[in-house]
Amino acid sequence: MLIGIDPHKSTHTATAVDPETNRDHASMRIDISLEEYQRMLDWACQWPERRWAVENARGLGHHLTSWLLARGGAGRRYPAQRDSASPPALTRVRPQERRVCRTIG
């Protein structure tokens, strides 16, 4: 399962997508806090083989990315999407980039 994070100033949205079919399985929105990061990680544990894709990991997604990396993961940074009409961040990740994400958590 690929879990994409679309970060915003006060919330982050996580969407679990099957990378083979690009079909959304579940989604959740969290506030930006350490407790909420843990709640998101607990939610993601239902998919033991998961990978993360954090959009704008040098900007609004930086804190969450650092938090995830501190828990033993490695990942790939994705640039922010400028088109507000685009689908969620996860579905905008190009297929060739999806395979380089690694499991975190």
Secondary structure as UniProt FT lines:
FT   STRAND          2..7
FT   STRAND          11..18
FT   TURN            19..22
FT   STRAND          23..31
FT   HELIX           34..44
FT   TURN            45..46
FT   STRAND          51..55
FT   TURN            56..61
FT   HELIX           62..69
FT   TURN            70..72
FT   STRAND          77..78
FT   TURN            84..85
FT   HELIX           89..92
FT   HELIX           95..98
FT   TURN            99..100
//
